[in-house]
Amino acid sequence: MLVIGALIITGATFLHGARRWRRESATRILLAPGAYTQPHPRPTSISMPLLANGINANHSVWLDAGGRHIDTAFIYGDDQQKSIGEAIRRSNINRGDLFITTKVACCPTLRCNKFCTSSNDVSAYDPAAQLNHSIELMGLGCPPARFAHRKSHGYARSTSCGFVDLALLHFPCSRFEDTLRAYKVLVDARDRGLTRAIGVSNFNASLLQALLDAVEAPSLGKAGARPAVVQNAFSVAGHPASHDGVGNACLEGSRLYGSTDETLELAHRAGIVFQAYSPLGGVSNVDVLGRREVRRIAEKYGRTPAQVAMRWLVQQRVGAVSATANPQHAAELLDVARFRLADADMAALSGLT
Ligand SMILES: NC(=O)c1ccc[n+]([C@@H]2O[C@H](COP(=O)([O-])OP(=O)(O)OC[C@H]3O[C@@H](n4cnc5c(N)ncnc54)[C@H](OP(=O)(O)O)[C@@H]3O)[C@@H](O)[C@H]2O)c1
């Protein structure tokens, strides 16, 4: 009897645990151990909320709707980053419950000339200064005790003790040597506790492979210098976008910048989390929400086309950075954990070009 009772309790606990895991695995993703090595005796795992809100969005709306991941970048400008800090302070949400991603420019770059022209006194050619500037502007809180080892070297202006959760190289520099030099600055920033994890953005498969080869070379002298995340344009009907970046100001959605299945596959193989920007086709200029197949599947599940487009990503363990100022839209985007697309519907969406 006692044994049967124990089994029932264990079974119930297991089922409850499994349910919770299923729910959480649809909303958060673990970053690969080793991708965020910290000089700390007990490195903890880092989990990233899969859905983030980006530029020109209302971050208070996002936080009120339950979103906990915010995406920004040095080149988005001072006002954007200050407004994130204000939204966080207004929300009264603990810093530890939030996940903040920022990005630093890699200059000179072939991707977009305007990205290397700074609108403030910080040079877009100095990744350490950019990261420091973003952290200061957002006024982020103090890091956990494990970052207490931070040294001031190279970050003399960092008088506050803020940190971000993820710092990405926003795009590659024109030359690989410069890209690698900027990436090493991020490795160093992570080891100093200015960011918990690092990654890259707008890297195609061959560049990502070149980076992986380089960071594993003894010359870099660091295990665990692999990127934890790659953030590229990616969406239903936009992997890559049919226009290949043409007509877009800064080539969002082009093959050249990794908006491809090949890059996604490499990321999965290498244990790097793939994060899709433009998941609804916004700046990548892809018609996602108007596609007949997307609308048909949305109707079948009693969901909106936006929810189907987001679910298609999340179900492949791909994160998404959207942008909304609309409370209804924010609530919809964050409500993709409670349904599952059948394999046939996933395949139909994957086949859209
Ligand atoms: N790494 C990079 O180089 C890079 C490049 C570009 C962008 N990004 C990041 O990615 C973010 C998002 O890019 P994006 O703007 O192209 O994203 P997107 O999600 O493809 O498009 C956003 C648009 O979708 C609409 N929307 C959002 N939720 C919706 C819903 N539930 N139903 C219908 N429409 C909805 C928004 O309008 P409403 O406001 O009306 O909701 C907005 O116009 C940027 O803000 C930025 O943070 C990164």
The ligand as an SDF file (V2000), in Angstrom:
LIG
                    3D

 48 52  0  0  0  0  0  0  0  0999 V2000
   20.0980   41.9100  -36.0720 N   0  0  0  0  0  0  0  0  0  0  0  0
   19.6950   42.7180  -37.0210 C   0  0  0  0  0  0  0  0  0  0  0  0
   20.4500   43.1100  -37.9250 O   0  0  0  0  0  0  0  0  0  0  0  0
   18.2740   43.1760  -37.0340 C   0  0  0  0  0  0  0  0  0  0  0  0
   17.7560   43.7370  -38.2100 C   0  0  0  0  0  0  0  0  0  0  0  0
   16.4260   44.1360  -38.1920 C   0  0  0  0  0  0  0  0  0  0  0  0
   15.6450   43.9700  -37.0580 C   0  0  0  0  0  0  0  0  0  0  0  0
   16.1980   43.4400  -35.9190 N   0  0  0  0  0  0  0  0  0  0  0  0
   15.4120   43.3020  -34.6780 C   0  0  0  0  0  0  0  0  0  0  0  0
   14.2260   42.5990  -34.9550 O   0  0  0  0  0  0  0  0  0  0  0  0
   13.1180   43.3720  -34.5060 C   0  0  0  0  0  0  0  0  0  0  0  0
   11.8930   43.0330  -35.2460 C   0  0  0  0  0  0  0  0  0  0  0  0
   12.0420   43.2230  -36.6420 O   0  0  0  0  0  0  0  0  0  0  0  0
   10.7520   43.4400  -37.5170 P   0  0  0  0  0  0  0  0  0  0  0  0
   10.1410   44.7570  -37.2050 O   0  0  0  0  0  0  0  0  0  0  0  0
   11.1060   43.1490  -38.9230 O   0  0  0  0  0  0  0  0  0  0  0  0
    9.7870   42.2900  -36.8970 O   0  0  0  0  0  0  0  0  0  0  0  0
    8.4700   41.6280  -37.4330 P   0  0  0  0  0  0  0  0  0  0  0  0
    7.8890   40.8800  -36.2870 O   0  0  0  0  0  0  0  0  0  0  0  0
    8.7280   40.8440  -38.6640 O   0  0  0  0  0  0  0  0  0  0  0  0
    7.5220   42.8320  -37.8270 O   0  0  0  0  0  0  0  0  0  0  0  0
    7.0060   43.7200  -36.9080 C   0  0  0  0  0  0  0  0  0  0  0  0
    5.6750   44.2030  -37.4650 C   0  0  0  0  0  0  0  0  0  0  0  0
    4.7150   43.2010  -37.2300 O   0  0  0  0  0  0  0  0  0  0  0  0
    3.5640   43.7780  -36.6220 C   0  0  0  0  0  0  0  0  0  0  0  0
    3.0390   42.8360  -35.6380 N   0  0  0  0  0  0  0  0  0  0  0  0
    3.5730   42.4450  -34.4600 C   0  0  0  0  0  0  0  0  0  0  0  0
    2.8070   41.5720  -33.8340 N   0  0  0  0  0  0  0  0  0  0  0  0
    1.7440   41.3710  -34.6330 C   0  0  0  0  0  0  0  0  0  0  0  0
    0.5790   40.5650  -34.5280 C   0  0  0  0  0  0  0  0  0  0  0  0
    0.3670   39.7850  -33.4520 N   0  0  0  0  0  0  0  0  0  0  0  0
   -0.3200   40.6110  -35.5480 N   0  0  0  0  0  0  0  0  0  0  0  0
   -0.1210   41.4010  -36.6310 C   0  0  0  0  0  0  0  0  0  0  0  0
    0.9580   42.1930  -36.7780 N   0  0  0  0  0  0  0  0  0  0  0  0
    1.8730   42.1720  -35.8020 C   0  0  0  0  0  0  0  0  0  0  0  0
    4.0320   45.0420  -35.9670 C   0  0  0  0  0  0  0  0  0  0  0  0
    3.0250   46.0140  -36.0090 O   0  0  0  0  0  0  0  0  0  0  0  0
    2.2370   46.5040  -34.6490 P   0  0  0  0  0  0  0  0  0  0  0  0
    3.1260   47.4910  -33.9510 O   0  0  0  0  0  0  0  0  0  0  0  0
    0.9830   47.0950  -35.2010 O   0  0  0  0  0  0  0  0  0  0  0  0
    1.9820   45.3040  -33.8110 O   0  0  0  0  0  0  0  0  0  0  0  0
    5.1880   45.4700  -36.8400 C   0  0  0  0  0  0  0  0  0  0  0  0
    4.7310   46.2990  -37.8780 O   0  0  0  0  0  0  0  0  0  0  0  0
   13.6190   44.8100  -34.6440 C   0  0  0  0  0  0  0  0  0  0  0  0
   12.8220   45.6660  -33.8910 O   0  0  0  0  0  0  0  0  0  0  0  0
   15.0120   44.6690  -34.1360 C   0  0  0  0  0  0  0  0  0  0  0  0
   15.0260   44.6560  -32.7240 O   0  0  0  0  0  0  0  0  0  0  0  0
   17.4900   43.0240  -35.9090 C   0  0  0  0  0  0  0  0  0  0  0  0
  1  2  1  0
  2  3  2  0
  2  4  1  0
  4  5  1  0
  4 48  2  0
  5  6  2  0
  6  7  1  0
  7  8  2  0
  8  9  1  0
  8 48  1  0
  9 10  1  0
  9 46  1  0
 10 11  1  0
 11 12  1  0
 11 44  1  0
 12 13  1  0
 13 14  1  0
 14 15  2  0
 14 16  1  0
 14 17  1  0
 17 18  1  0
 18 19  2  0
 18 20  1  0
 18 21  1  0
 21 22  1  0
 22 23  1  0
 23 24  1  0
 23 42  1  0
 24 25  1  0
 25 26  1  0
 25 36  1  0
 26 27  1  0
 26 35  1  0
 27 28  2  0
 28 29  1  0
 29 30  1  0
 29 35  2  0
 30 31  1  0
 30 32  2  0
 32 33  1  0
 33 34  2  0
 34 35  1  0
 36 37  1  0
 36 42  1  0
 37 38  1  0
 38 39  2  0
 38 40  1  0
 38 41  1  0
 42 43  1  0
 44 45  1  0
 44 46  1  0
 46 47  1  0
M  CHG  2   8   1  16  -1
M  END
$$$$
